């Protein structure tokens, strides 16, 4: 599946979330250092966006990998089934909203025509 950042922003993701999610869709798994380097982002940007994708959207998970020294490393993994379901749900909600707005506009235009 290849999805660009623009499409992700259109359905409601913030710019940095869309950038990371697009990257994760292409790569399936990565650690924060890879993401920071490949996307030329700073650590706090990656960390904040990943928290949102994990907590609010539930489409990324992580596993902890122990290092010889220092803090353990988090490996982020895209939940394939969850991302597909999430994107379909969000897209359907957006389409329903657009259809309702189209109907409201159509009704408004009909009322204007009747007043002529």
DSSP file (Angstrom, degrees, kcal/mol; ACC not computed):
  #  RESIDUE AA STRUCTURE BP1 BP2  ACC     N-H-->O    O-->H-N    N-H-->O    O-->H-N    TCO  KAPPA ALPHA  PHI   PSI    X-CA   Y-CA   Z-CA
    1    1 A X              0   0    0      0, 0.0     2,-0.5     0, 0.0     0, 0.0   0.000 360.0 360.0 360.0 129.4    0.0    0.0    0.0
    2    2 A X        +     0   0    0     24,-0.0     2,-0.4     2,-0.0    20,-0.1  -0.976 360.0 168.0-122.9 120.3    1.4    3.4   -1.0
    3    3 A X        -     0   0    0     -2,-0.5     2,-0.1    19,-0.2    23,-0.1  -0.996  24.1-135.4-134.1 133.8   -0.3    6.5    0.4
    4    4 A X     >  -     0   0    0     -2,-0.4     4,-1.6     1,-0.1     3,-0.3  -0.442  22.7-112.8 -91.6 165.1    1.0   10.0    0.3
    5    5 A X  H  > S+     0   0    0      1,-0.2     4,-2.6     2,-0.2     5,-0.2   0.850 113.0  60.3 -61.4 -37.3    1.1   12.6    3.1
    6    6 A X  H  > S+     0   0    0      1,-0.2     4,-2.1     2,-0.2    -1,-0.2   0.907 105.0  48.0 -59.7 -43.4   -1.4   14.8    1.3
    7    7 A X  H  > S+     0   0    0     -3,-0.3     4,-1.3     1,-0.2    -1,-0.2   0.894 111.7  50.4 -64.7 -39.7   -4.1   12.1    1.3
    8    8 A X  H  <>S+     0   0    0     -4,-1.6     5,-2.3     1,-0.2    -2,-0.2   0.881 110.4  49.4 -66.5 -37.6   -3.4   11.5    5.0
    9    9 A X  H ><5S+     0   0    0     -4,-2.6     3,-1.4     1,-0.2    -1,-0.2   0.873 105.6  58.6 -68.0 -36.0   -3.7   15.2    5.8
   10   10 A X  H 3<5S+     0   0    0     -4,-2.1    -1,-0.2     1,-0.3    -2,-0.2   0.837 105.7  48.7 -62.0 -32.7   -7.0   15.4    3.8
   11   11 A X  T 3<5S-     0   0    0     -4,-1.3    -1,-0.3    -3,-0.1    -2,-0.2   0.379 133.6 -83.2 -94.0   7.1   -8.6   12.8    6.1
   12   12 A X  T < 5S+     0   0    0     -3,-1.4     2,-0.2     1,-0.3    -3,-0.2   0.442  79.9 134.2 119.5  -1.5   -7.5   14.6    9.3
   13   13 A X      < -     0   0    0     -5,-2.3    -1,-0.3    -8,-0.1     2,-0.0  -0.569  56.0-115.1 -79.6 145.4   -3.9   13.7   10.2
   14   14 A X     >  -     0   0    0     -2,-0.2     4,-2.9     1,-0.1     5,-0.2  -0.331  35.0-100.5 -71.6 162.6   -1.6   16.6   11.2
   15   15 A X  H  > S+     0   0    0      1,-0.2     4,-2.1     2,-0.2     5,-0.1   0.895 120.7  41.6 -55.1 -49.3    1.4   17.3    9.0
   16   16 A X  H  > S+     0   0    0      2,-0.2     4,-2.3     1,-0.2    -1,-0.2   0.869 114.9  51.3 -71.0 -35.8    4.0   15.5   11.1
   17   17 A X  H  > S+     0   0    0      2,-0.2     4,-3.0     1,-0.2     5,-0.2   0.921 111.1  49.0 -63.5 -43.3    1.8   12.5   11.9
   18   18 A X  H  X S+     0   0    0     -4,-2.9     4,-2.5     2,-0.2    -2,-0.2   0.895 110.1  51.4 -62.7 -40.8    1.0   12.2    8.1
   19   19 A X  H  X S+     0   0    0     -4,-2.1     4,-1.7    -5,-0.2    -1,-0.2   0.936 115.2  41.1 -61.7 -48.0    4.7   12.3    7.3
   20   20 A X  H  X S+     0   0    0     -4,-2.3     4,-2.8     2,-0.2    -2,-0.2   0.907 115.0  50.9 -68.5 -42.5    5.6    9.6    9.9
   21   21 A X  H  X S+     0   0    0     -4,-3.0     4,-2.5     2,-0.2    -2,-0.2   0.908 108.9  51.1 -64.4 -41.7    2.5    7.4    9.0
   22   22 A X  H  X S+     0   0    0     -4,-2.5     4,-1.5    -5,-0.2    -1,-0.2   0.910 112.2  48.1 -59.2 -42.5    3.4    7.6    5.3
   23   23 A X  H  X S+     0   0    0     -4,-1.7     4,-2.2    -5,-0.2    -2,-0.2   0.915 111.7  49.1 -63.1 -44.9    6.9    6.5    6.2
   24   24 A X  H  X S+     0   0    0     -4,-2.8     4,-3.0     1,-0.2    54,-0.2   0.849 106.4  56.0 -67.5 -33.9    5.6    3.7    8.4
   25   25 A X  H  < S+     0   0    0     -4,-2.5    -1,-0.2     1,-0.2    -2,-0.2   0.894 113.3  42.0 -63.3 -38.6    3.3    2.4    5.7
   26   26 A X  H  < S+     0   0    0     -4,-1.5    -2,-0.2    -5,-0.2    -1,-0.2   0.861 127.9  29.5 -74.3 -36.1    6.2    2.1    3.3
   27   27 A X  H  < S-     0   0    0     -4,-2.2     2,-2.0    -5,-0.1    -2,-0.2   0.618  81.6-153.1-105.0 -15.2    8.6    0.6    5.9
   28   28 A X  S  < S+     0   0    0     -4,-3.0    50,-3.0    -5,-0.2     2,-0.3  -0.110  75.0  28.3  69.7 -40.2    6.3   -1.3    8.3
   29   29 A X  E     +A   77   0A   0     -2,-2.0     2,-0.3    48,-0.2    48,-0.2  -0.996  64.8 148.2-151.8 146.9    8.8   -1.0   11.2
   30   30 A X  E     -A   76   0A   0     46,-2.1    46,-3.1    -2,-0.3     2,-0.2  -0.970  36.6-118.0-167.6 157.4   11.4    1.5   12.3
   31   31 A X  E  >  -A   75   0A   0     -2,-0.3     4,-2.1    44,-0.2     3,-0.3  -0.633  40.1-102.9 -98.4 167.9   13.1    2.9   15.4
   32   32 A X  H  > S+     0   0    0     42,-0.7     4,-3.2     1,-0.2     5,-0.2   0.855 119.8  56.2 -61.5 -35.5   12.9    6.6   16.3
   33   33 A X  H  > S+     0   0    0      2,-0.2     4,-2.5     1,-0.2    -1,-0.2   0.911 107.7  48.7 -63.2 -40.9   16.5    7.2   15.1
   34   34 A X  H  > S+     0   0    0     -3,-0.3     4,-3.2     2,-0.2     5,-0.3   0.933 113.9  46.6 -61.3 -45.6   15.7    5.8   11.7
   35   35 A X  H  X S+     0   0    0     -4,-2.1     4,-2.5     2,-0.2     6,-0.3   0.941 112.6  49.2 -63.5 -48.1   12.6    8.0   11.5
   36   36 A X  H  X>S+     0   0    0     -4,-3.2     5,-1.7     1,-0.2     4,-0.7   0.929 117.5  41.4 -56.0 -47.0   14.4   11.1   12.7
   37   37 A X  H ><5S+     0   0    0     -4,-2.5     3,-0.5    -5,-0.2    -2,-0.2   0.952 117.6  44.0 -68.5 -51.3   17.2   10.5   10.2
   38   38 A X  H 3<5S+     0   0    0     -4,-3.2    -2,-0.2     1,-0.2    -1,-0.2   0.834 124.0  35.3 -66.7 -33.4   15.2    9.5    7.1
   39   39 A X  H 3<5S-     0   0    0     -4,-2.5    -1,-0.2    -5,-0.3    -2,-0.2   0.420 103.7-125.7-101.0   0.5   12.5   12.2    7.6
   40   40 A X  T <<5 +     0   0    0     -4,-0.7     2,-0.3    -3,-0.5    -3,-0.2   0.940  61.0 143.5  52.1  52.6   14.9   14.9    8.9
   41   41 A X      < -     0   0    0     -5,-1.7    -1,-0.2    -6,-0.3     2,-0.2  -0.814  51.5-111.3-117.4 159.1   12.8   15.5   12.0
   42   42 A X     >  -     0   0    0     -2,-0.3     4,-1.9    -3,-0.1     3,-0.4  -0.558  31.4-109.3 -88.2 156.4   13.8   16.2   15.5
   43   43 A X  H  > S+     0   0    0      1,-0.2     4,-2.8     2,-0.2     5,-0.2   0.880 116.1  51.8 -54.2 -46.6   13.4   13.7   18.4
   44   44 A X  H  > S+     0   0    0      1,-0.2     4,-2.7     2,-0.2     5,-0.3   0.887 108.3  52.6 -62.2 -35.6   10.6   15.6   20.1
   45   45 A X  H  > S+     0   0    0     -3,-0.4     4,-2.1     2,-0.2    -1,-0.2   0.922 113.2  43.6 -63.2 -44.0    8.6   15.8   16.9
   46   46 A X  H  X S+     0   0    0     -4,-1.9     4,-2.7     2,-0.2     5,-0.2   0.933 114.6  49.7 -66.4 -45.7    8.9   12.1   16.3
   47   47 A X  H  X S+     0   0    0     -4,-2.8     4,-2.2    -5,-0.2    -2,-0.2   0.927 113.3  44.6 -60.7 -48.3    8.1   11.3   19.9
   48   48 A X  H  X S+     0   0    0     -4,-2.7     4,-1.9    -5,-0.2    -1,-0.2   0.920 115.5  47.4 -64.3 -45.3    5.0   13.5   20.1
   49   49 A X  H  X S+     0   0    0     -4,-2.1     4,-2.4    -5,-0.3    -1,-0.2   0.894 111.4  50.9 -65.1 -39.8    3.6   12.3   16.8
   50   50 A X  H  X S+     0   0    0     -4,-2.7     4,-2.4     2,-0.2     5,-0.2   0.902 107.0  53.9 -65.0 -40.5    4.2    8.7   17.7
   51   51 A X  H  X S+     0   0    0     -4,-2.2     4,-3.3    -5,-0.2     5,-0.5   0.924 110.4  47.7 -58.6 -43.4    2.4    9.1   21.0
   52   52 A X  H  X>S+     0   0    0     -4,-1.9     5,-1.4     1,-0.2     4,-1.4   0.926 112.3  48.2 -63.1 -45.3   -0.6   10.4   19.1
   53   53 A X  H  <5S+     0   0    0     -4,-2.4     6,-2.0     3,-0.2     7,-0.7   0.833 118.8  41.1 -66.1 -31.4   -0.5    7.6   16.5
   54   54 A X  H  <5S+     0   0    0     -4,-2.4     4,-0.3     4,-0.2    -2,-0.2   0.941 126.7  28.6 -79.5 -50.8   -0.3    5.0   19.3
   55   55 A X  H  <5S+     0   0    0     -4,-3.3    -3,-0.2    -5,-0.2    -2,-0.2   0.956 129.3  31.7 -80.8 -52.7   -2.7    6.5   21.8
   56   56 A X  T  <5S+     0   0    0     -4,-1.4    -3,-0.2    -5,-0.5    -4,-0.1   0.859 134.2  24.4 -78.4 -35.8   -5.3    8.4   19.8
   57   57 A X  S   <S-     0   0    0     -5,-1.4    -3,-0.2     3,-0.1    -4,-0.1   0.651  83.4-147.6-107.5 -18.2   -5.4    6.3   16.6
   58   58 A X        +     0   0    0     -6,-0.3    -4,-0.2    -4,-0.3    -3,-0.1   0.862  62.1 118.1  54.1  42.1   -4.1    2.9   17.8
   59   59 A X        +     0   0    0     -6,-2.0    20,-2.5     1,-0.1     2,-0.4   0.429  63.5  53.2-117.0  -2.6   -2.4    2.2   14.5
   60   60 A X  E     -B   78   0A   0     -7,-0.7     2,-0.3    18,-0.2    18,-0.2  -0.986  60.4-178.7-130.3 142.6    1.2    1.9   15.7
   61   61 A X  E     -B   77   0A   0     16,-2.7    16,-3.3    -2,-0.4     2,-0.3  -0.827  11.8-146.3-127.9 172.3    2.5   -0.3   18.4
   62   62 A X  E     -B   76   0A   0     -2,-0.3     2,-0.4    14,-0.2    14,-0.2  -0.983   7.0-155.6-141.7 155.6    6.0   -0.7   19.8
   63   63 A X  E     -B   75   0A   0     12,-2.2    12,-3.0    -2,-0.3     2,-0.5  -0.950  24.3-124.5-124.2 150.0    8.3   -3.3   21.2
   64   64 A X  E     -B   74   0A   0     -2,-0.4     2,-0.5    10,-0.2    10,-0.2  -0.808  18.9-162.4 -99.5 132.1   11.3   -2.6   23.5
   65   65 A X  E     -B   73   0A   0      8,-3.6     8,-3.1    -2,-0.5     2,-0.1  -0.957  19.0-129.3-115.5 120.5   14.7   -3.9   22.5
   66   66 A X        -     0   0    0     -2,-0.5     2,-0.2     6,-0.2     6,-0.1  -0.424  20.5-152.5 -71.6 141.6   17.3   -4.1   25.2
   67   67 A X        -     0   0    0      3,-0.3     3,-0.1    -2,-0.1     5,-0.1  -0.671  26.1-115.3-104.9 163.4   20.7   -2.5   24.5
   68   68 A X  S    S+     0   0    0     -2,-0.2     2,-0.3     1,-0.2    -1,-0.1   0.913 100.9   7.7 -63.3 -42.1   24.0   -3.5   26.0
   69   69 A X  S    S+     0   0    0      2,-0.1    -1,-0.2    -3,-0.0     2,-0.0  -0.941 113.3  16.2-136.3 159.0   24.2   -0.1   27.7
   70   70 A X  S    S-     0   0    0     -2,-0.3    -3,-0.3    -3,-0.1     2,-0.1  -0.274 101.0 -15.8  79.9-164.8   21.9    2.8   28.1
   71   71 A X  S    S-     0   0    0      1,-0.1    -2,-0.1    -5,-0.1    -3,-0.1  -0.364  74.9 -98.8 -75.6 152.3   18.1    3.0   27.6
   72   72 A X        -     0   0    0     -6,-0.1     2,-0.4    -2,-0.1    -6,-0.2  -0.355  38.8-119.4 -66.6 153.4   16.2    0.3   25.8
   73   73 A X  E     - B   0  65A   0     -8,-3.1    -8,-3.6    -2,-0.0     2,-0.5  -0.790  17.6-138.2 -98.4 136.3   15.4    1.1   22.1
   74   74 A X  E     - B   0  64A   0     -2,-0.4   -42,-0.7   -10,-0.2     2,-0.6  -0.811  10.2-158.6 -94.0 130.2   11.7    1.2   21.0
   75   75 A X  E     -AB  31  63A   0    -12,-3.0   -12,-2.2    -2,-0.5     2,-0.3  -0.949  13.1-145.7-106.5 120.0   10.9   -0.4   17.6
   76   76 A X  E     -AB  30  62A   0    -46,-3.1   -46,-2.1    -2,-0.6     2,-0.4  -0.694  15.1-167.5 -89.2 137.3    7.7    1.0   16.2
   77   77 A X  E     -AB  29  61A   0    -16,-3.3   -16,-2.7    -2,-0.3     2,-0.4  -0.987  19.3-127.8-130.2 131.0    5.5   -1.4   14.2
   78   78 A X  E     - B   0  60A   0    -50,-3.0     2,-1.1    -2,-0.4   -18,-0.2  -0.616  18.6-134.1 -75.8 130.1    2.6   -0.5   11.9
   79   79 A X     >  -     0   0    0    -20,-2.5     4,-2.7    -2,-0.4     5,-0.2  -0.756  21.2-164.6 -83.9 101.0   -0.6   -2.5   12.7
   80   80 A X  H  > S+     0   0    0     -2,-1.1     4,-2.0     1,-0.2    -1,-0.2   0.917  84.0  42.3 -57.7 -50.5   -1.5   -3.4    9.2
   81   81 A X  H  > S+     0   0    0      1,-0.2     4,-2.4     2,-0.2    -1,-0.2   0.906 115.3  51.1 -64.7 -39.9   -5.1   -4.5    9.9
   82   82 A X  H  > S+     0   0    0      1,-0.2     4,-2.8     2,-0.2    -2,-0.2   0.897 109.0  49.8 -65.8 -40.5   -5.7   -1.6   12.2
   83   83 A X  H  X S+     0   0    0     -4,-2.7     4,-2.7   -24,-0.2     5,-0.2   0.909 111.7  48.5 -67.7 -39.9   -4.4    1.0    9.6
   84   84 A X  H  X S+     0   0    0     -4,-2.0     4,-2.3    -5,-0.2    -2,-0.2   0.957 115.4  43.8 -63.5 -49.4   -6.6   -0.4    6.9
   85   85 A X  H  X S+     0   0    0     -4,-2.4     4,-2.6     1,-0.2    -2,-0.2   0.912 115.0  50.0 -60.0 -43.5   -9.7   -0.4    9.1
   86   86 A X  H  X S+     0   0    0     -4,-2.8     4,-2.8    -5,-0.2     5,-0.2   0.928 111.4  47.3 -63.2 -46.6   -8.9    3.1   10.5
   87   87 A X  H  X S+     0   0    0     -4,-2.7     4,-2.4     1,-0.2    -1,-0.2   0.888 113.2  48.7 -64.8 -38.7   -8.4    4.6    7.0
   88   88 A X  H  X S+     0   0    0     -4,-2.3     4,-2.5    -5,-0.2    -1,-0.2   0.935 113.5  47.1 -65.3 -45.1  -11.6    3.1    5.7
   89   89 A X  H  X S+     0   0    0     -4,-2.6     4,-2.2     2,-0.2    -2,-0.2   0.940 115.0  44.9 -61.1 -49.3  -13.6    4.3    8.8
   90   90 A X  H  X S+     0   0    0     -4,-2.8     4,-2.5     1,-0.2    -1,-0.2   0.916 113.6  50.1 -63.1 -43.7  -12.2    7.8    8.6
   91   91 A X  H  X S+     0   0    0     -4,-2.4     4,-2.5    -5,-0.2    -1,-0.2   0.911 110.6  49.7 -63.0 -42.5  -12.7    8.1    4.8
   92   92 A X  H  X S+     0   0    0     -4,-2.5     4,-2.4     2,-0.2    -1,-0.2   0.898 110.2  50.7 -62.9 -40.2  -16.3    6.9    5.1
   93   93 A X  H  X S+     0   0    0     -4,-2.2     4,-2.2     2,-0.2    -2,-0.2   0.928 111.4  48.0 -62.4 -44.4  -17.0    9.4    7.9
   94   94 A X  H  X S+     0   0    0     -4,-2.5     4,-2.4     1,-0.2    -2,-0.2   0.905 111.4  50.6 -63.1 -41.3  -15.5   12.2    5.7
   95   95 A X  H  X S+     0   0    0     -4,-2.5     4,-2.5     2,-0.2    -1,-0.2   0.904 109.1  51.1 -63.6 -41.3  -17.6   11.1    2.7
   96   96 A X  H  X S+     0   0    0     -4,-2.4     4,-2.3     2,-0.2    -1,-0.2   0.908 110.1  49.7 -62.0 -41.9  -20.8   11.1    4.8
   97   97 A X  H  X S+     0   0    0     -4,-2.2     4,-2.5     1,-0.2    -2,-0.2   0.923 111.4  48.8 -62.6 -44.2  -20.0   14.6    6.0
   98   98 A X  H  X S+     0   0    0     -4,-2.4     4,-2.4     1,-0.2    -2,-0.2   0.891 110.6  50.8 -63.4 -39.5  -19.4   15.8    2.4
   99   99 A X  H  X S+     0   0    0     -4,-2.5     4,-2.3     2,-0.2    -1,-0.2   0.902 110.8  48.7 -65.4 -40.3  -22.7   14.1    1.2
  100  100 A X  H  X S+     0   0    0     -4,-2.3     4,-2.6     2,-0.2    -2,-0.2   0.914 112.2  48.6 -64.6 -42.4  -24.6   15.8    4.0
  101  101 A X  H  X S+     0   0    0     -4,-2.5     4,-2.4     2,-0.2    -2,-0.2   0.893 110.7  51.1 -64.7 -39.0  -23.0   19.2    3.1
  102  102 A X  H  X S+     0   0    0     -4,-2.4     4,-2.5     2,-0.2    -2,-0.2   0.916 111.2  48.2 -63.1 -43.1  -23.9   18.6   -0.5
  103  103 A X  H  X S+     0   0    0     -4,-2.3     4,-2.6     2,-0.2    -2,-0.2   0.911 111.5  49.8 -63.8 -43.5  -27.5   17.8    0.4
  104  104 A X  H  X S+     0   0    0     -4,-2.6     4,-2.3     2,-0.2    -2,-0.2   0.903 112.0  48.1 -61.8 -41.7  -27.7   20.9    2.6
  105  105 A X  H  X S+     0   0    0     -4,-2.4     4,-2.6     2,-0.2    -2,-0.2   0.915 111.0  50.6 -65.2 -43.1  -26.3   23.1   -0.2
  106  106 A X  H  X S+     0   0    0     -4,-2.5     4,-2.1     2,-0.2    -2,-0.2   0.924 111.5  47.9 -60.3 -45.5  -28.7   21.6   -2.7
  107  107 A X  H  X S+     0   0    0     -4,-2.6     4,-2.0     2,-0.2    -2,-0.2   0.892 111.3  51.3 -62.9 -40.1  -31.7   22.3   -0.4
  108  108 A X  H  X S+     0   0    0     -4,-2.3     4,-2.1     1,-0.2    -2,-0.2   0.916 109.9  49.1 -62.1 -44.7  -30.5   25.8    0.2
  109  109 A X  H  X S+     0   0    0     -4,-2.6     4,-2.1     1,-0.2    -2,-0.2   0.871 108.7  53.5 -65.2 -36.4  -30.2   26.4   -3.5
  110  110 A X  H  X S+     0   0    0     -4,-2.1     4,-1.9     2,-0.2    -1,-0.2   0.907 108.2  50.1 -63.0 -41.5  -33.7   25.1   -4.1
  111  111 A X  H  X S+     0   0    0     -4,-2.0     4,-1.4     1,-0.2    -2,-0.2   0.891 109.7  51.0 -64.3 -39.6  -35.1   27.5   -1.5
  112  112 A X  H  X S+     0   0    0     -4,-2.1     4,-0.6     1,-0.2    -1,-0.2   0.898 108.7  51.6 -63.8 -40.1  -33.3   30.4   -3.2
  113  113 A X  H >< S+     0   0    0     -4,-2.1     3,-0.8     1,-0.2    -1,-0.2   0.883 107.3  52.9 -63.4 -39.0  -34.8   29.4   -6.5
  114  114 A X  H 3< S+     0   0    0     -4,-1.9    -1,-0.2     1,-0.2    -2,-0.2   0.808 104.1  57.1 -67.3 -29.9  -38.3   29.3   -5.0
  115  115 A X  H 3<        0   0    0     -4,-1.4    -1,-0.2     1,-0.2    -2,-0.2   0.635 360.0 360.0 -77.3 -13.8  -37.9   32.8   -3.7
  116  116 A X    <<        0   0    0     -3,-0.8    -1,-0.2    -4,-0.6    -2,-0.1   0.485 360.0 360.0 -67.4 360.0  -37.2   34.2   -7.1
